[in-house]
Amino acid sequence: MDNGWNKLFLRTSNGYLFAVAGIAVATAAMAPFHDRLSSTTVALALLLVVLFAATGWGSRPAALAAILGGTCFNFFFLPPVHTFVIAAPQNWTALAAFLITAVTAGQLSARAKRRAEEAEAGKVEIERLYREYQAAAEQAKQVEIFRQSEQLKSALLDAVTHDLRTPLTSIKASVTTLIAEESSEDPVKLDTESRFELLEIINEEADRLNRFVEHMVELAKLEAGELQLRRRWGSVEEIIATARERAAGLTAKHRVEVSVETELPSVRVDATLLAEVLYSLIDNSAKYSPVGSTIKINAHRAENEMISISVEDQGRGVPAELRLRIFDKFFRVTTDGNQPSGLGMGLAIARGIVEAHGGHIWIESGAKDCGVRVSMLIPIGDEDDSEGDHEND
């Protein structure tokens, strides 16, 4: 506090000192030539001192400079000089004009200085508030990132636990039964059909674990930008057939209708990855639509040298507010508190593969607002469009 008062006192004192010194120096410089200088020249010179005092230190030092200037103007320059007597009436007018001009100019200069200082202070305050806002926003962003990270970690742990434990439990139970049959002295013999069913369970669950690992690897590659496309010219119909064949076990209790436009051109894509996308879409359709319902796969030519492929089901659909998040990794739509199986990686991988081809994928309602239709646009491709692709044989 004392330091602040000292600074204010020193600043005010400097202003008064400048007013006194400035008028004294100007008067001393012009006084020897009073008989050759006009009253206008002297008045303007003294007025400059008043303006400097007002600009530098405010109205009070300016007022002091105006009074001292008027006094010196009268004493040293208005005849008869070296007296405070003013003989000519026009000199009264000159002195009055000087005083009025000096006081007014001083007040205006001081006011302009205050406005400038207030504007500068406002600018500094705005910059301070902006910096605080940025810091708060960054902190909030970090908190939100941490919160999402925790949610993601929890979802990942739940999904990993489910997707690893379920097949491992089935494999363990099947293998234990087969070992017990072989090692027991009085075994309960399994017939050939039962043994085959247990071996099928082991095979299917091992495939499930393998797909789980493949998805994790594919997602890691997509996020790292290391996905390598092996584009070849191929038939869309064959790609759909490959996905259907792979998903045959999943759609055994559904009707699958395929509609491919006649004379649909070939596309230059990574057929394996595109079939993987279609398999994920068919898998979701089978998973989220009732038994006996129809899954429709449609392919036709679209505008701008693109091919449109869609998979539509007759399930319960996805709420509109969740459709933008449906392609986020580890995101799964829950209904009635039931947590669906799966890691929630399939659609995230599908979007990454489609976008790596320069395409676009989205979700919408099915026909008559029933179920879900997932559509994607894939460029037909060009022979010269090989930049960034890997054509390894």
N, C-alpha and C positions, 0 to 999 in steps of 0.2 A: 504493500500500500504506500509506504514512505517513498519507495523508489518511483512509483507512479506519480506521486505529487511532485517529487523533485524534477522529474522529466517535464511535467506540465509547467512548473514554475520556470524552469530553464528555457522552455520553448517560448513562453510568454515574454520573458525578459529579453530574449533575443529579438523578438518582434519590436519591442519598444526601443531597444538599442539601435536596431536598423533604422527605425523611423527618425530618431534623433540624428544618428550619424549620416544617414542618407541626405536629409535636408541640409545638415551642416556642410557636408562635402559639396553638394550641388550649389549651395549659396556661396561657399568660399571660392568655388571655381568660376562662378559667373560675376560675383560682386565687383572685381577689379574692372570689369567691362560693362558696368551698368549703364554707362552713358552711350554705349554702342549697341546694346541689345534692346530689342523691343520687348514690351511687357508681355506680348503673346509668347515669344520664345522662352522667356523666363518662366511664365506660368506653365507651359507645356513640360519644361524640364522638371519643375517641382512636382507636376502632376504625375510624371513617370515614377517618382519615388513613392508617391501615395499608392499608385497601382501595384508596384512591387511589394510594398508592405501589406496591402490587402490580399494579394495573391499568395504571399508566403506565410503570413501570420494571422490574417483575419481582419475583422472590422475595427477593433479597438486600436491596434498599432496604426491602421490606416487613418483613423480619426485623429490620432495624435500627430501623424505626419501632415495631415491636412491643416490642422491648427498651426503647427510650427511653420509649415510652408506659407500659409497666409500671413503670419507675423513677419517672417523673413522677406516675403515678397513686398510687404508694405515698408519695412524698415530699410531694406537695402536697395530696392529697385524703383519704388514709386516716389516721385519728387514731392516734397523735398526729401532726399535720401538721408539716412541715419537719424530719422525722426519718425515718430508714429503719426505725424500730421499728414493728412492728404489734402493737397491744395485743390487739384482739379477735380471737378465732379465726375468726369469720365473715369478717373482712377478708382473712385468709389465703386463704380460699376464693374471695372476690371477686377478689383479685389473681391467683390461679392460674387462675380461670375466664377472666379477661381475657387473660392471656398465651396460654393454650391456644387461645382463640377467635381472638385476633389472629394467631397463627402459622398456625393452620389456614385461616382465611379468607384470609390473605395467600397461602398456598401455592395454595389453590383458585383465587383470582383470577389469580395469576400463571400457573397452568396453563391456565386458560381463555383468558388473553391469548395464550399460546404457541399454543394450538390455533387461535385466530382468525388469528394471524399465519401459521401454517402453511397454513390454508385459503386465506388471501388470496394467499400465495405460490404455492400450487397452482393457484389460479384464474389468476394472472398467467402461470404457466408453460403452462397449457392454452391460454390465449389466444395466447401466443407461438407455441406449436406449431401452433395452428390457422391463424394468419397465415402461418407458414412452409409449412404444407400447402397453403393456398390459393395462395400464390405458386408453389409447385412444381407444383400442378395446372394453374394458368394457363400456366406455362411449358411444361408437357407438352402442354397443349392447343394452344398456339401452334406447338410443334414438330410436332404431329400435323397441324394445319391446313396448315403449310408443306409437310409431306411429301405430304399428299393433293393440295395445289395443284401440287406438282412432278409427281406422277403424272398428275394431270388434264391438266397442260400437255403432258406427254409423249404421253399418249393422244390429246389433241386434235391435236397436231402430226402424229402418225402418221396419224390418220384424215383430217385435212385434206389432208395430202400425198397420201394414196391417193385420196381422193374428188375431188380437183381434178386430179391428174396423170393418172389413168386416162382420164377422158373427154376431157381436153385432148389426150392422146396420140392417142386414136382420131380426134378431130376433125382434128388436125394431119395425121395420116397420110392420111385420106380427102381432105382439101382439097389436100394436096401431090400426090396421085395425079391428081386432077381437073385441077389447074393444069398438071402436066407433060404431060397428054394434050393440052391446048389449045395449049401453047407449043412443044412439040417439033416439029422439022422432019420427023422420021420417027417419029411417035408410035406407041406400041402402042395401037391403038384399043380402047376399051372398048365392049362392046355395051350395049344399052339396059338390060338387067337388072343388069349390073355397076354402071353409073352410078347406077341407082336404089338398089342396095344401099348404095353409098357415101353417097348423100344420106340414106338412112334412118339409117345410123350417125351421121351428123352431127346429124340431127334428134333421135334418141334420146339421144345424149350431151349435146346442148344442154339437153334436158328434164331430164336427170339433174343437170346443173349448176344448173339453175333450181330444182329441188327442194331441192338442197343449200342454196342461198341462202335459200329459203323456210323451211326447217327452222331455220336459224340465226336468222332474224328472228322466227319463232314462239316459239322457245325464249327469246329475249331478251325478248319481250313477256310471256310467262308469268312469267319471273323478276321482271320489273319490275311485275307486276300490272296490265299495260295491255291484256290480252286483252279485246276487246270482242265480246260474244256478240250475235248477231242472231237472236233466238229467233222462230220461226214454228211454227205447227201443221203437222205433216207426218207422212207415213206412214213407219213403220220399214222396211217392205218397199222403199219407193222409195230410202231412204237406203242400204240394203244393195245394191240394184241399182246405184246410182251408184258405190259402192265397187268392186263386182264388175266393172263396165264399165271402170273406170279400171285395175284390176289384171288385166285380161284377158290382157295380154301376159306377165305374171308367172306366171299360173296355166295357161298353155297346155299344160303337160306334166303337169298335175294334174287330178284330178276334184274338182269343187266341188259340194257338196250344201248346199242352203239349206232350212231348216225354219223357217217362221214360223207362230206360233199363229193359228188362225182367229179372225177378228174382234178382232185385236190393236188396242187403241186408238191413236189418233194421239198423238204426243208434241210438246211445245212445246220445241224445241231449236234450236240453230244447226246446220242440216242439213249445211252445207258442212264445218264442223269435225268433226261426228260421222262423216261419211263419210271424212274424213281419218284419223280414229282407226281405223275399220274397214279402210281401205286399208293402214295400217301393220301391223295385225295379220295381214291376208292376205299382205302382203309378207313378213313374218317367217315365216309358216307355209310359204310357197312356198320361201323361202330355206333353211329348216332341216329340210325333210322330203324324203324321196326322190322322185325322178321317178315318176309313176304312182300315188302315194299319194293319199289323199282328204283334202280340207280341208272341214270341216263348219262351217257358219254357222247358229246357232240363235238364235231370238228368241221370248220368251214373256213373259207377264205375271207379275210377282213380287209379293211382299207389300208392303204400305205404299205403294201407288200407284207402284210402280216397274216398269220394263221391264228384263228381263235379256237381254243380247246376248252371245254367246260365239263365239269362233273356235277351232276345235280342229284339230290336225294329227296326223300319225302319224310325227313325226320322232323324234330321239333324246332329246328331253325336256330339262328343265333341272334340275340337282341341287337338292334341297330347300334346301340351305344358301345357294344363290345367288338364290332366288326373291325375297327381300326387296330384293335389290340390282338386280334386273333392270330396275326402273323408274328407276334412277339415270341421270343424263345421262352420256353417253360410256362407259357400262358395256356391255361386250359379252362374251358367254359364249364362252370359248375351249375347244376340245376337241382333244386330241392335239397341242397346240402350234400349231394352226392359228388364225390370226387372221381372223375373218369380216370381210366387207366392210361398209361403212357406218360412220357416225359414232357409233352408239349413242344417237341422239337421238330416234328414232321413239317408243319406249315412254315416254320421259320426257315428250315432248310429248303423247302419248296420255293419260297420267295427269293432266297439267295441264288438258287440255281436259275430261276426264270430271269432275274435281273442280271445275272452274269451273261445271259444270252442277249441282253438288250431288250428284254420283254417286260411285261407288267402283269401282275396277278392281283385279283381282288375278290371280294365275297359279296354276295347279294342274296335276296330272297329267291326261292325257286318259283316255278309257275304257280299262279294263283296264291302268292304269298305263303306257299307251303314249302317247308324244308329249306335247304341251302343250295345255292349254285355258286361254285368256285370257278371263276373264268380266268383264263390267261391269254395274253397275246404274245406270240413268238415271231420274230422276224423270219421271213423265208430264207434270207441270207444271200450272199453273193460270193462268186468265186474269188474275188479280190479281197473279201472281208476276212483276212486271215491274221490281221495284226493282233497280237496278244494271245492267239490261240496256240495250242500245242498239238501238232499233228503227228504225234508219235505213233508208230505202227505197233 
